[in-house]
Amino acid sequence: MGKVKLESICTIVSGSTPKSSCPGYWGGSIKWVTPAEIGDETHYIEDTERHITEEGMRSCHLRMMPSGTVLLSSRAPIGKTAITKSAMCCNQGFKNLICSKSISNEYLYHFLNAKADELKSMGRGATFKEISKKQVESIVIDLPFLSEQSQRAAVLNQIDALLKQSHDLERCTNDLVKSRFVEMFDSEKFELVKLGGYCERVTKGATPTTLGYHYQDNGINFIKVESLAENGSIVADKVAHISDECNEAMRRSQLRVGDIVFSIAGAIGRTAIIPDSILPANTNQALAIIRLRSPLAFDRIFLRYALISSDVTRSISSSKRGIAQVNLSLTDIKNLRVPLPPLALQQEFAAFVSQVDKLRFETQQQIEKLETLKKSLMQKYFG
């Protein structure tokens, strides 16, 4: 069929919000959706958090959208998509598409996802960016015959299903390790000791600019809180860089293999064990460097999980202070009380974590392959 504008194959529906001050408008049986209810992995939406009455619907001239409508958020943020599985209304944050018989709603859903960055770039407005109904109507889509649309959508749906399974498995591996830790190291089973007594040193870095230096495109790796993923890995593209001279000026916070970094400002409690592959590296004042004393009383993998265990996080909560930004001092870190099981038991747990990490690594590789495949197909299908 070639390229056509969305206005020729869809009816674009905007929404509105009944007055919140009128109780008679709310609590009815009519579903009413907002962009906040659509997540990054949302494909379908069947029910909504809030419901309105027929009176509320009439009050702001809302139109009921049929099941199968493709939702498209037009502001705060632009580009979130989902397909309705039941009839509903929406608020003013949408420009939704009711499909004609010439276009598959699944195909349109994937097309809009593929064009998310372009949709965001179309946004206009001083206070917040928004795309208009006219802009959505003017979007051009390559429209093959329905059979081809359905085939393309089916392939992308299969990839999405595999991605969901992989992400679910990844989340399960995280939960599995935490559950195993609780099972093996219940806080009542073992003596609680102050962490500082088992450390060679607990220190932190500084901000390069306070010493007269600046970040640069390459050089010595510089780890920040945002460089640490929640799973304990270091995110390469979120690592900054400093010069050799800056690294030498910050000799006190130069990192070594096996150091545990622990965030003490902002997102408190993020941890990572420094691998050889990241060195040479340094860090700033938002990360405490925990360097264990030899001979080791703690296995590093065990200690990392101990530091993010519920018992320790409760202890941290009672130590938080700061007005502009909650933070912990190095003394707080030294005074943290952590369980001290026999080293052999800690190493048994570490071996279990290593096995789970292998599964996690394989799962992450699978996710990367699927995402690469999906990106390639979307480029092929939608340009």
C-alpha positions in Angstrom: 0.0 0.0 0.0 3.0 2.3 0.4 3.5 5.3 2.7 0.4 6.9 4.2 -0.3 9.5 7.0 -1.8 8.1 10.2 -4.8 10.4 9.8 -5.9 8.4 6.8 -5.9 5.1 8.6 -6.6 6.0 12.3 -8.9 8.2 14.3 -6.8 10.2 16.8 -8.5 10.7 20.2 -7.4 13.1 22.9 -8.5 13.0 26.5 -9.3 15.2 29.5 -9.7 15.1 33.3 -13.0 15.6 35.1 -12.8 18.1 38.0 -11.2 16.4 41.0 -13.3 18.7 43.2 -16.6 17.0 42.1 -17.0 13.7 43.9 -19.8 12.7 41.6 -17.4 12.5 38.7 -15.2 9.8 40.3 -15.5 6.2 41.5 -17.8 5.0 38.7 -17.4 2.0 36.4 -15.7 3.8 33.5 -12.0 3.1 33.2 -9.8 6.2 32.9 -6.1 5.8 32.1 -3.0 8.2 32.6 0.5 8.0 31.2 1.9 7.1 34.6 0.2 3.7 34.3 2.2 2.7 31.2 5.7 1.3 32.0 8.6 0.6 29.7 7.5 -3.1 29.3 3.8 -2.5 29.1 2.2 -4.0 26.0 -1.4 -4.3 27.0 -3.6 -2.5 29.6 -6.9 -3.9 30.7 -7.8 -2.0 33.9 -6.9 1.5 35.2 -6.1 2.8 38.7 -8.9 5.3 38.7 -12.5 5.2 37.3 -15.0 7.9 36.5 -18.8 8.1 36.3 -20.9 8.8 33.2 -21.5 12.2 34.6 -17.7 12.8 34.9 -17.3 11.6 31.3 -19.9 14.0 30.0 -18.5 16.9 32.0 -15.4 17.1 29.9 -16.7 15.6 26.7 -14.6 12.5 27.0 -14.8 9.8 24.2 -14.8 6.1 25.1 -12.0 4.3 23.2 -12.7 0.7 22.2 -10.6 -2.3 23.1 -7.7 -2.4 20.7 -6.9 1.3 20.7 -3.2 2.1 20.6 -2.4 4.5 23.5 0.3 7.1 22.8 1.4 9.5 25.5 1.9 12.9 24.1 3.5 14.6 27.2 5.2 13.8 30.5 6.7 11.8 28.8 6.2 11.6 25.1 6.2 8.2 23.4 4.9 5.7 25.9 2.7 3.1 24.1 0.3 0.3 25.0 -2.8 -1.4 23.5 -6.1 -1.4 25.4 -7.7 -4.7 26.2 -11.0 -3.1 27.2 -13.0 0.1 26.5 -11.7 3.1 28.5 -11.2 6.9 28.5 -8.0 8.8 29.0 -6.6 12.0 30.4 -5.1 14.9 28.4 -1.6 13.3 28.3 -2.5 11.2 25.3 -3.0 11.3 21.5 -4.5 7.8 21.0 -5.1 5.9 17.8 -8.3 4.0 17.0 -7.2 1.8 14.0 -9.2 1.3 10.8 -9.4 -2.1 9.1 -6.4 -1.3 7.0 -3.9 -1.3 9.8 -3.0 -3.8 12.6 -2.9 -2.3 16.0 0.0 -4.6 16.9 1.9 -3.3 13.9 1.2 0.3 14.8 2.2 -0.4 18.4 5.7 -1.6 17.3 6.0 1.3 14.7 5.4 3.9 17.4 7.9 2.2 19.7 10.4 2.3 16.9 9.8 6.0 16.4 10.0 6.9 20.1 13.1 9.1 19.8 11.6 10.9 16.8 8.4 11.5 18.6 10.2 13.0 21.6 12.2 15.3 19.2 8.8 16.6 17.8 7.8 17.9 21.3 7.1 21.6 21.6 6.4 23.8 24.6 8.2 26.0 27.2 7.0 24.4 30.4 7.0 20.8 29.2 7.3 19.2 25.8 4.2 18.0 24.0 3.2 16.7 20.6 -0.1 17.8 19.1 -3.0 15.9 17.5 -2.0 17.5 14.2 1.6 16.3 14.5 0.4 12.7 15.2 -2.0 12.8 12.3 0.9 13.9 10.0 3.2 11.0 10.9 3.9 8.9 7.8 4.0 5.1 8.1 5.0 2.5 5.5 1.9 0.3 5.3 2.3 -3.2 3.7 -0.7 -5.5 3.3 -2.4 -6.6 6.5 -0.9 -10.1 6.2 2.6 -8.7 6.1 1.8 -6.3 9.0 0.6 -9.2 11.1 3.7 -11.3 10.3 6.0 -8.5 11.3 4.1 -7.8 14.5 4.1 -11.5 15.4 7.9 -11.7 15.1 8.4 -8.7 17.2 5.9 -10.0 19.8 7.8 -13.2 20.0 11.1 -11.3 20.7 9.3 -9.2 23.3 8.0 -12.4 25.0 11.6 -13.8 25.1 12.9 -10.6 26.4 10.3 -10.6 29.2 11.3 -14.1 30.1 14.9 -13.2 30.2 14.4 -10.1 32.3 12.2 -12.1 34.7 14.9 -14.7 35.0 17.5 -12.0 35.7 15.3 -10.6 38.5 14.8 -14.1 39.9 18.6 -14.7 40.1 18.9 -11.5 42.1 16.2 -12.6 44.5 17.6 -16.1 44.6 21.0 -14.9 46.0 19.3 -12.6 48.5 17.1 -15.5 49.7 20.1 -17.8 50.0 22.0 -15.2 52.1 19.1 -14.9 54.5 18.8 -18.7 54.7 22.4 -19.2 55.5 23.2 -16.1 57.6 20.2 -15.3 59.8 21.4 -12.4 62.0 20.7 -14.4 65.2 23.0 -17.2 64.2 26.3 -15.4 64.2 28.2 -12.8 66.2 27.8 -9.2 64.9 31.1 -7.3 64.7 32.1 -3.8 63.8 33.4 -3.7 60.2 36.2 -1.2 61.0 38.0 -3.7 63.1 38.6 -6.0 60.1 39.7 -3.3 57.6 43.2 -2.2 56.6 41.6 1.1 55.9 38.3 2.9 55.2 38.6 6.0 53.2 37.1 8.1 50.4 38.1 10.2 47.5 37.5 13.8 46.4 36.1 15.9 43.6 38.8 16.5 40.9 37.6 20.1 40.3 38.3 21.0 44.0 41.9 20.1 43.4 42.1 22.1 40.1 41.6 19.2 37.7 38.8 18.3 35.2 37.3 15.2 33.8 38.4 14.2 30.4 37.4 11.8 27.6 39.9 9.1 28.5 42.6 8.3 31.0 42.4 6.9 34.5 38.9 5.4 35.3 37.0 7.4 37.8 34.2 5.6 39.6 31.1 7.5 40.8 27.9 6.4 42.5 26.1 6.3 39.1 28.9 4.0 37.8 27.6 1.2 40.1 24.7 -0.9 39.0 22.3 -2.3 41.6 23.6 -5.8 40.9 27.1 -4.9 41.9 28.6 -4.5 38.5 30.4 -1.4 37.2 28.7 0.3 34.2 31.4 1.1 31.7 29.7 3.9 29.9 29.0 5.7 33.2 32.6 5.7 34.3 34.4 9.1 34.1 38.1 9.7 33.4 40.9 11.8 35.0 44.5 12.5 34.1 47.5 10.7 35.5 48.4 13.9 37.4 45.0 14.0 39.0 45.2 10.4 40.0 48.6 11.0 41.6 47.2 14.0 43.5 44.4 11.7 44.8 46.8 8.9 45.7 44.9 8.2 48.9 41.8 7.0 47.0 43.5 5.0 44.3 41.7 1.7 44.0 43.1 -1.8 44.3 41.8 -5.2 43.2 39.4 -6.5 45.8 38.5 -3.1 47.3 34.8 -2.8 48.1 33.3 0.5 47.2 30.2 1.5 49.1 28.1 4.6 48.3 27.7 6.9 51.3 25.8 9.8 49.6 22.9 9.9 47.2 21.9 6.4 46.4 23.3 5.1 49.7 24.3 1.4 49.9 25.3 0.6 46.3 28.3 -1.7 46.4 30.9 -3.2 44.0 34.0 -5.3 44.3 36.8 -3.7 42.2 38.0 -6.1 39.5 41.5 -6.0 37.9 39.9 -5.0 34.5 38.8 -1.6 35.8 42.3 -0.6 37.1 43.9 1.9 37.3 41.0 3.7 38.9 40.1 6.3 41.5 36.9 7.5 43.1 35.2 10.5 44.7 33.9 11.4 48.2 30.5 9.8 47.6 32.0 6.3 47.7 33.7 4.8 50.8 36.7 2.5 49.9 36.7 -0.6 52.2 40.0 -2.4 52.1 40.1 -5.6 54.2 42.9 -6.6 56.4 45.0 -9.7 55.8 44.6 -12.5 56.7 41.0 -12.2 55.6 38.2 -12.8 58.1 35.6 -11.9 55.4 35.1 -13.3 52.0 34.6 -10.2 49.8 31.5 -11.6 48.0 29.9 -12.5 51.3 30.7 -9.1 52.7 29.2 -7.3 49.7 25.9 -9.1 50.3 26.1 -8.5 54.0 26.4 -4.8 53.4 23.2 -4.8 51.4 21.3 -7.2 53.7 18.2 -5.9 55.5 19.9 -6.0 58.9 22.7 -3.7 57.8 20.4 -1.4 55.8 18.2 -0.9 58.9 21.4 0.0 60.8 22.3 2.5 58.0 18.8 4.0 58.1 19.3 5.0 61.8 22.7 6.6 60.9 21.6 8.7 57.9 22.0 12.4 58.3 22.2 15.5 56.2 19.6 18.0 54.9 20.5 18.8 51.3 21.6 15.2 50.8 21.5 12.2 53.2 25.0 10.8 53.8 27.1 8.6 55.9 30.5 9.3 57.4 33.5 7.0 57.3 32.9 6.5 61.1 29.4 5.2 60.3 30.9 2.7 57.9 33.5 1.6 60.4 30.8 1.2 63.0 28.5 -0.9 60.9 27.8 -4.2 62.6 27.9 -7.2 60.2 27.6 -11.0 60.9 30.9 -12.9 61.1 30.2 -16.6 60.1 33.0 -19.1 59.7 35.1 -18.3 56.6 34.4 -21.7 55.1 30.6 -20.9 55.2 31.2 -17.5 53.7 33.1 -19.2 50.9 30.3 -21.7 50.3 28.0 -18.8 49.8 30.5 -17.1 47.5 30.7 -20.3 45.4 26.9 -20.3 45.1 26.9 -16.7 44.0 29.6 -17.5 41.3 27.3 -20.2 39.9 24.3 -17.8 39.8 26.5 -15.1 38.3 27.3 -17.5 35.4 23.6 -17.9 34.8 23.1 -14.2 35.1 25.9 -13.5 32.6 24.4 -15.9 30.1 21.0 -14.3 30.6 22.4 -10.8 30.0 24.1 -12.1 26.8 20.7 -13.5 25.7 19.1 -10.1 26.4 21.7 -8.3 24.4 21.3 -10.6 21.5 17.6 -10.3 21.5 17.7 -6.5 21.8 20.2 -6.3 18.9 17.9 -8.6 16.8 14.9 -6.5 17.6 16.7 -3.2 16.8 17.8 -4.7 13.5 14.3 -5.9 12.6 12.7 -2.6 13.6 15.1 -0.7 11.4 14.3 -3.1 8.5 10.5 -2.8 9.0 10.2 0.8 9.9 13.3 2.5 8.6 
